[in-house]
């Protein structure tokens, strides 16, 4: 078991990582001393697998657990789901000391975190991510959000959890496609912030692809540690934290055009990283980065070869990005491990890069 501190000033918390820690949740989560009930937000598939051991651990500490189920996937991140949850909390007379526990993937974590940050102007939130994507990225850092029909994550808050519990055992229940989606986020951290992790993945990707426990614990811990450092430096996306968006500007646009269906998040981000590599190369930087990125993703079993929508549709979706300010800030690599934020990429450059990566897969 490993503990990583997210040292956000005034709101530091721990991420506990290891196999089987969910069944010991009461020992590891920072429950308020006055808590006698928790409200566990989860979808039906995840709750059928993991709610009972979580509830048993909490009962052992004298805390009851009330399950509040939500739709699966991005359907959970809607105004309707948000309204239903806050009314359920009010109907059950939930108080400010009653924690909300997010048990699920990134969508459940985003929704539950947003509910916790707004119900009664804020109640404690605890994150128990059950997908690899959420364990290495979404559950850490305090971003909460729901979607609008007009775009992804347009309504949300910055609100840090009291603690995060990462149980590596739950990853055994993920289907291969969902697991590979999380590997794309690991690849993002490796390319941008952790060259040792990148070297390990390029040297021998088999242990992480095959879900070797030791390889998983090392990779997840490295990703959590990297994100913790960046979040502590820039909690609200004003500067350094923007590098965590590598691959996400195009990726979020693709998800928006897919109406939150079709591609997984990881597949969209993988395409976004290939695109960002092409954009960097077109500017005379990071020679060979497209090929290197493609090799890495392929070795991890990640599909970055699906068709792209028309360029004008992609550009229109990018303009809806919440970070758009008369232009888009792109995260590009001068070389692996050297990310930087640029804001002078023209739409013509974007069109050309889209055509290039489309043509390279024809």
C-alpha positions in Angstrom: 0.0 0.0 0.0 1.2 3.5 -0.9 0.0 6.9 0.2 0.5 10.0 -1.9 -0.3 13.4 -0.5 -1.9 16.0 -2.7 -0.5 19.1 -1.0 -3.0 21.7 -2.0 -2.5 24.7 0.3 -5.0 24.5 3.2 -6.7 21.5 1.8 -4.1 18.7 1.6 -5.4 15.1 1.4 -4.1 11.6 0.8 -4.5 9.2 -2.0 -4.3 5.6 -0.7 -3.2 3.1 -3.4 -3.1 -0.7 -3.1 -5.0 -3.9 -3.6 -8.0 -4.6 -1.4 -8.1 -1.2 0.2 -11.8 -0.7 -0.6 -12.8 -3.4 1.8 -10.8 -1.4 4.5 -12.3 1.9 3.4 -13.2 3.1 7.0 -9.6 2.7 8.0 -8.2 4.8 5.1 -10.8 7.4 4.3 -10.8 10.7 6.2 -14.4 10.5 7.5 -15.6 13.4 9.6 -15.6 12.4 13.3 -19.3 13.4 13.5 -20.4 11.3 10.5 -22.9 8.6 11.2 -24.2 8.2 7.6 -22.6 8.4 4.2 -24.4 8.8 0.8 -22.7 6.6 -1.8 -23.2 7.7 -5.4 -22.7 4.9 -7.9 -24.2 3.3 -11.0 -25.9 0.0 -10.9 -23.1 -2.0 -12.5 -20.4 -0.8 -10.1 -22.7 -0.8 -7.0 -23.6 -4.5 -7.6 -19.9 -5.3 -7.4 -18.5 -3.0 -4.7 -21.2 -1.4 -2.6 -21.6 -4.3 -0.2 -17.9 -4.5 0.9 -17.7 -0.7 1.2 -20.9 -0.6 3.3 -19.6 -3.5 5.5 -16.4 -1.6 6.2 -18.3 1.6 7.1 -20.7 -0.3 9.3 -17.7 -1.6 11.2 -16.8 2.0 12.0 -20.4 2.8 13.1 -21.3 4.6 9.9 -24.2 3.5 7.7 -24.2 3.8 3.9 -27.1 4.9 1.8 -26.8 4.0 -1.9 -27.9 6.6 -4.5 -27.8 5.1 -8.0 -27.2 7.2 -11.1 -27.1 6.4 -14.9 -24.0 4.9 -16.3 -21.3 6.8 -18.2 -21.7 10.3 -19.4 -25.4 10.1 -18.9 -24.7 10.6 -15.2 -23.3 14.0 -15.8 -26.6 15.8 -16.6 -28.6 18.5 -15.1 -31.4 16.0 -14.6 -29.2 13.5 -12.7 -27.8 16.4 -10.6 -31.3 17.6 -9.7 -32.4 14.1 -8.8 -29.4 13.6 -6.4 -29.8 16.9 -4.5 -33.5 16.3 -4.1 -32.8 12.8 -2.8 -30.3 14.2 -0.3 -32.8 16.8 0.8 -35.6 14.2 1.1 -33.3 12.1 3.3 -32.5 15.2 5.4 -28.8 14.9 4.6 -26.8 17.4 6.7 -23.5 19.3 6.1 -21.5 16.7 8.1 -22.8 13.8 6.0 -20.1 12.7 3.5 -20.8 11.9 -0.1 -18.8 9.0 -1.5 -18.2 8.7 -5.2 -18.0 5.0 -6.1 -17.4 4.6 -9.8 -15.6 6.0 -12.8 -14.8 9.5 -13.8 -18.4 10.4 -14.6 -19.7 9.4 -11.2 -16.8 11.2 -9.6 -17.5 14.4 -11.5 -21.2 14.3 -10.7 -20.8 13.3 -7.0 -18.1 15.9 -6.5 -20.3 18.6 -8.0 -23.2 17.6 -5.8 -21.0 17.6 -2.7 -19.6 21.0 -3.6 -23.0 22.6 -4.0 -25.4 20.9 -1.7 -25.7 23.0 1.5 -22.9 25.0 0.0 -20.5 22.1 0.5 -20.4 18.7 2.2 -17.4 16.4 2.5 -16.6 14.3 -0.6 -14.6 11.1 -0.7 -13.6 9.5 -4.0 -13.3 5.8 -4.6 -12.5 5.5 -8.4 -13.2 2.2 -10.0 -11.7 2.7 -13.5 -8.1 3.2 -14.4 -8.9 6.5 -16.0 -10.4 7.8 -12.8 -7.7 6.3 -10.6 -4.8 8.1 -12.4 -6.6 11.3 -13.4 -10.2 12.2 -12.8 -10.5 11.4 -9.1 -7.4 13.6 -8.2 -7.3 17.3 -8.3 -10.8 18.5 -7.3 -12.4 19.2 -10.7 -16.1 18.5 -10.6 -18.5 19.0 -13.5 -21.6 18.1 -15.4 -22.3 18.4 -19.1 -24.7 20.6 -21.1 -26.0 19.7 -24.6 -23.7 22.4 -25.8 -20.6 20.9 -24.4 -18.7 18.8 -22.0 -17.9 19.9 -18.4 -19.4 23.4 -18.9 -20.9 23.5 -15.4 -18.7 22.7 -12.5 -16.5 23.7 -9.5 -13.0 23.3 -8.1 -13.6 21.4 -4.9 -11.0 19.1 -3.4 -12.1 15.8 -1.8 -11.2 14.8 1.7 -9.5 11.7 0.4 -9.1 9.3 -2.5 -9.1 5.5 -2.2 -7.5 3.6 -5.2 -8.1 -0.1 -5.0 -6.2 -1.9 -7.7 -8.2 -5.0 -7.3 -11.3 -3.4 -8.9 -9.4 -3.1 -12.2 -9.7 -6.9 -12.6 -13.4 -6.4 -13.4 -12.9 -3.8 -16.2 -13.4 -4.9 -19.8 -10.3 -4.6 -22.0 -11.6 -1.5 -23.9 -12.2 0.4 -20.6 -8.9 -0.6 -19.2 -7.1 0.5 -22.4 -8.9 3.9 -22.1 -7.1 4.3 -18.8 -3.7 3.4 -20.4 -4.1 6.4 -22.6 -4.1 8.7 -19.6 -1.0 6.8 -18.3 0.6 7.4 -21.7 -0.2 11.1 -21.4 1.5 11.4 -18.0 4.5 9.5 -19.4 4.9 11.7 -22.4 4.5 15.0 -20.6 5.8 14.6 -17.0 7.5 11.3 -16.3 10.3 10.2 -18.6 11.1 7.2 -16.4 7.6 5.9 -16.8 7.8 6.5 -20.6 11.1 4.6 -20.8 9.5 1.7 -18.8 6.5 1.6 -21.1 8.6 1.7 -24.2 11.0 -0.9 -23.0 8.4 -3.5 -22.1 4.7 -2.6 -22.1 3.5 -6.2 -21.4 3.3 -6.0 -17.6 1.0 -3.0 -17.6 -1.1 -4.3 -20.5 -1.5 -7.6 -18.8 -2.5 -5.9 -15.5 0.5 -7.1 -13.5 -0.1 -5.9 -9.9 3.4 -4.6 -9.3 3.5 -2.8 -12.6 0.0 -1.3 -12.0 0.9 -0.1 -8.5 4.1 1.6 -9.8 2.4 3.2 -12.8 -0.7 4.4 -10.9 1.5 5.8 -8.1 3.7 7.6 -10.6 0.7 9.2 -12.3 -1.0 10.2 -9.0 2.3 11.7 -7.8 2.8 13.7 -11.0 -0.7 15.0 -10.9 -0.5 15.8 -7.2 2.6 18.0 -7.8 0.9 19.9 -10.6 -2.4 20.4 -8.8 -0.6 21.7 -5.7 1.2 24.3 -7.9 -1.9 25.4 -9.9 -5.2 24.2 -8.4 -7.4 26.3 -10.7 -5.9 25.8 -14.2 -4.3 29.2 -14.4 -0.9 28.0 -15.6 1.1 24.8 -14.9 -2.0 22.5 -14.6 -2.8 23.2 -18.2 -0.2 20.7 -19.3 -2.5 17.9 -17.9 -4.7 18.8 -20.9 -2.3 17.3 -23.4 -4.4 15.6 -26.0 -7.6 16.8 -24.4 -8.5 19.9 -26.6 -9.1 17.8 -29.6 -10.2 14.8 -27.5 -13.0 16.7 -25.8 -14.1 18.1 -29.2 -14.3 14.6 -30.6 -16.3 13.5 -27.6 -18.6 16.4 -28.1 -19.1 15.5 -31.7 -19.8 11.9 -30.8 -22.6 13.2 -28.5 -20.6 11.6 -25.6 -20.9 8.1 -27.3 -18.8 6.0 -29.7 -15.2 6.6 -28.8 -14.1 6.0 -25.2 -12.5 9.0 -23.5 -9.1 7.3 -23.8 -9.5 6.7 -27.6 -10.4 10.4 -28.0 -7.4 11.5 -26.0 -5.1 9.1 -27.9 -6.2 10.7 -31.1 -5.7 14.1 -29.5 -2.1 13.2 -28.6 -1.3 12.1 -32.1 -2.8 15.3 -33.4 -0.8 17.4 -30.9 2.4 15.6 -31.9 1.6 16.4 -35.6 1.0 20.0 -34.7 4.3 20.2 -32.8 6.2 18.6 -35.7 4.6 21.0 -38.2 6.1 23.8 -36.1 9.6 22.3 -36.3 9.6 20.8 -32.9 9.7 17.2 -31.5 11.0 15.5 -34.6 9.7 11.9 -34.8 7.1 12.5 -32.1 4.1 11.4 -34.2 5.7 8.0 -34.9 6.9 7.6 -31.3 3.4 8.4 -30.0 1.8 6.0 -32.4 4.2 3.2 -31.4 3.6 3.8 -27.7 -0.2 3.8 -28.0 -0.2 0.8 -30.3 2.0 -1.2 -27.9 -0.6 -0.5 -25.2 -3.4 -1.7 -27.4 -5.0 1.7 -27.7 -6.9 2.4 -30.9 -5.9 5.9 -32.3 -7.0 5.2 -35.8 -10.7 5.9 -36.0 -12.1 8.3 -38.6 -12.1 12.0 -37.8 -15.2 14.2 -38.4 -14.9 17.0 -41.0 -12.4 19.7 -40.0 -15.0 22.5 -39.8 -17.1 20.4 -37.4 -14.0 19.8 -35.2 -13.2 23.5 -35.2 -16.7 24.5 -34.2 -16.6 22.0 -31.3 -13.2 23.3 -30.2 -14.6 26.8 -30.1 -17.0 25.5 -27.4 -14.1 24.5 -25.2 -14.4 26.1 -21.8 -10.8 27.3 -22.1 -11.5 29.1 -25.4 -10.7 32.8 -25.2 -10.8 34.1 -28.8 -8.5 31.2 -29.6 -7.4 27.9 -28.1 -4.5 27.2 -25.8 -2.8 24.0 -27.0 -0.4 21.9 -25.0 2.4 20.8 -27.3 5.7 19.0 -26.6 9.1 20.5 -27.6 10.1 16.9 -26.8 8.8 14.2 -24.4 9.0 15.6 -20.9 9.0 19.2 -22.1 5.4 20.4 -22.5 4.4 24.0 -23.0 1.2 25.9 -23.6 0.9 27.8 -26.8 -1.9 30.2 -27.8 -0.9 31.2 -31.3 -2.1 28.2 -33.3 -4.2 29.3 -36.2 -7.3 27.5 -37.4 -5.4 26.9 -40.7 -2.7 25.0 -38.8 -5.4 22.9 -37.1 -7.0 22.1 -40.5 -3.6 21.0 -41.9 -2.8 18.9 -38.9 -6.2 17.2 -39.1 -5.7 16.5 -42.7 -2.3 15.1 -42.0 -3.3 12.6 -39.4 -6.3 11.7 -41.4 -4.2 11.0 -44.4 -1.6 9.1 -42.4 -4.3 6.5 -41.5 -5.8 6.3 -45.0 
